[in-house]
Amino acid sequence: MFKPVKNTKVYEHIIEQIQNMIADGTLKQGDKLPSERDLAESLKVSRASVREALRALEIIGITEVRQGEGNFIKTSFDNCLFEPLSVVFMLNKGKAEDILELRSILEIETVALAAARITEEELKELEELLLQLKETEDEGINAFLDKKFHYKIAQASKNFLIVNILNVISSLMDTFIKEARGKILNCGDNTEVLMQQHEEIYLSIKNKNPKAASLAMSKHLQFVYDTLMKEKTPIERL
Amino acid sequence: MFKPVKNTKVYEHIIEQIQNMIADGTLKQGDKLPSERDLAESLKVSRASVREALRALEIIGITEVRQGEGNFIKTSFDNCLFEPLSVVFMLNKGKAEDILELRSILEIETVALAAARITEEELKELEELLLQLKETEDEGINAFLDKKFHYKIAQASKNFLIVNILNVISSLMDTFIKEARGKILNCGDNTEVLMQQHEEIYLSIKNKNPKAASLAMSKHLQFVYDTLMKEKTPIERL
């Protein structure tokens, strides 16, 4: 049977080839990609098309250019300049409830995994974040620490995919946590409440108690949800 | 205070501008982007840089080129050619367990949301998939139907972010479901077992019973996990 001719565009063909080389292990982290000229020759395409494809890989955060040396597969993927998921979410006018729902689903489970899998070093880092959160008065810094606290827990779960999902929605999380904290703190003296909730999460992880950790996280996110919903007018709530 | 000079590269600057225009609502789905020339002039950069940035947005699946008309923000984001998350997962030699763990976390909850939020039309489509799964003997097609069944449930949850997360790991899910089904069916006469499990999931959604739906999904994924682990040698299991 004939296979449908799927990719008519040259750059799609190039990207697909590179994606395949990564999938079958030919290209690994830190590897140098063939030169523009070699890629153009072996794929029988123009160098301009190769350049476009390479630039796209760089923008997506898969490769990096080392001056005078060429294109390399990155070794760390913590920062992506471009977050397609966040952009698509914004284009679709995604609701804050969606973010909170996803966070509840992911974090109530990852915190249990973290309680079972956290290392002593990670535990110390988590405690350090909590101490900073307690001592800092600047709300801008606190929003940042709050997010770091939740990300550290995801890392401690040791599930690489989940950490990466949180990374690709990082700017959504930024905006969400900043706005949520703003509204919650506006709503009365909730600084102490938020602090206690984070402390409870930390302690249950420290005690390696997955069930207690899930419960503490669930209580925290439910509080965030309730406070945010209360802030809305009845029409916004629909 | 001075802001750190973060982006030194011209294309990063262009992408950031477009990302901001999406975030603040200036650019919406279906909108035409300014022409290459206008972008170059207003951003004071070369047309070559603009072209690179536009091509990258197209590759990521945010925009599309309409021949002779220009670049438009897409109206549908169901298919992405390039899946950064899948590629990063492969580069990090991610484990099948990570995928299954993420699926358990996401799907046990989304199936409960689906049971509460599914429309009559979606329910019919789900039933149709189940019937096809029952009648088809071709395992290649069945793996495809199996994946569609799980995606339909995610859609019915109405959480846009979760549907999108599953979309960006679509090729990982493809490979995973195909391999998992292969191993499970190899392990004995499990066709009937898999069929019953999908049926149970469908029925609990049809009965609008979130708890039963979560339980059925959890039983299904646990069965997949156990069978996959049994297939491994003791060393692989570590």
Contacts between the chains, C-beta under 8 A, distances in Angstrom:
chain1	res1	chain2	res2	distance
A	11	B	55	6.8
A	11	B	59	6.5
A	12	B	59	7.7
A	12	B	81	6.0
A	15	B	59	6.3
A	15	B	81	6.9
A	15	B	82	5.9
A	16	B	81	7.9
A	19	B	82	7.2
A	19	B	87	6.2
A	22	B	87	5.7
A	22	B	90	5.4
A	22	B	91	5.9
A	23	B	90	5.4
A	28	B	91	7.0
A	29	B	91	5.4
A	29	B	92	7.5
A	51	B	52	8.0
A	52	B	51	8.0
A	52	B	52	6.7
A	52	B	55	4.8
A	53	B	59	7.6
A	55	B	11	6.8
A	55	B	52	4.8
A	55	B	55	7.3
A	55	B	56	6.3
A	56	B	55	6.3
A	56	B	56	4.4
A	56	B	59	4.1
A	56	B	60	7.3
A	56	B	82	7.7
A	59	B	11	6.5
A	59	B	12	7.7
A	59	B	15	6.3
A	59	B	53	7.6
A	59	B	56	4.2
A	59	B	60	7.6
A	60	B	56	7.4
A	60	B	59	7.6
A	60	B	60	6.2
A	60	B	82	6.7
A	60	B	84	5.0
A	61	B	84	6.6
A	62	B	84	6.5
A	62	B	87	5.8
A	62	B	88	7.3
A	62	B	91	7.8
A	73	B	91	6.6
A	77	B	88	4.8
A	77	B	91	7.7
A	77	B	92	7.8
A	80	B	84	7.1
A	81	B	7	7.9
A	81	B	12	5.9
A	81	B	15	6.9
A	81	B	16	7.9
A	82	B	15	5.9
A	82	B	19	7.2
A	82	B	56	7.7
A	82	B	60	6.7
A	84	B	60	5.0
A	84	B	61	6.6
A	84	B	62	6.5
A	84	B	80	7.1
A	84	B	84	7.1
A	84	B	168	7.2
A	85	B	161	7.4
A	85	B	164	5.6
A	85	B	165	7.0
A	85	B	168	6.3
A	87	B	19	6.2
A	87	B	22	5.7
A	87	B	62	5.8
A	88	B	62	7.3
A	88	B	77	4.8
A	88	B	164	5.9
A	89	B	160	7.0
A	89	B	161	6.1
A	89	B	164	7.1
A	90	B	22	5.4
A	90	B	23	5.3
A	91	B	22	5.9
A	91	B	28	7.0
A	91	B	29	5.4
A	91	B	62	7.8
A	91	B	73	6.6
A	91	B	77	7.7
A	92	B	29	7.4
A	92	B	77	7.8
A	92	B	160	5.8
A	94	B	160	5.4
A	94	B	161	6.4
A	98	B	159	5.3
A	98	B	160	5.5
A	98	B	161	4.8
A	98	B	162	7.9
A	99	B	161	6.6
A	101	B	113	7.6
A	101	B	159	5.4
A	101	B	161	7.8
A	101	B	162	7.8
A	102	B	159	6.6
A	102	B	161	4.8
A	102	B	162	5.9
A	102	B	165	7.7
A	104	B	109	7.9
A	105	B	105	6.5
A	105	B	106	6.3
A	105	B	109	4.3
A	105	B	110	7.4
A	105	B	162	7.4
A	106	B	105	6.3
A	106	B	106	7.6
A	109	B	104	7.9
A	109	B	105	4.3
A	110	B	105	7.4
A	113	B	101	7.6
A	159	B	98	5.3
A	159	B	101	5.4
A	159	B	102	6.6
A	160	B	89	7.0
A	160	B	92	5.8
A	160	B	94	5.4
A	160	B	98	5.5
A	161	B	85	7.5
A	161	B	89	6.2
A	161	B	94	6.4
A	161	B	98	4.8
A	161	B	99	6.6
A	161	B	101	7.8
A	161	B	102	4.8
A	161	B	169	7.2
A	162	B	98	7.9
A	162	B	101	7.8
A	162	B	102	6.0
A	162	B	105	7.4
A	164	B	85	5.7
A	164	B	88	6.0
A	164	B	89	7.1
A	165	B	85	7.0
A	165	B	102	7.7
A	165	B	165	5.8
A	168	B	84	7.2
A	168	B	85	6.3
A	168	B	168	7.5
A	169	B	161	7.2
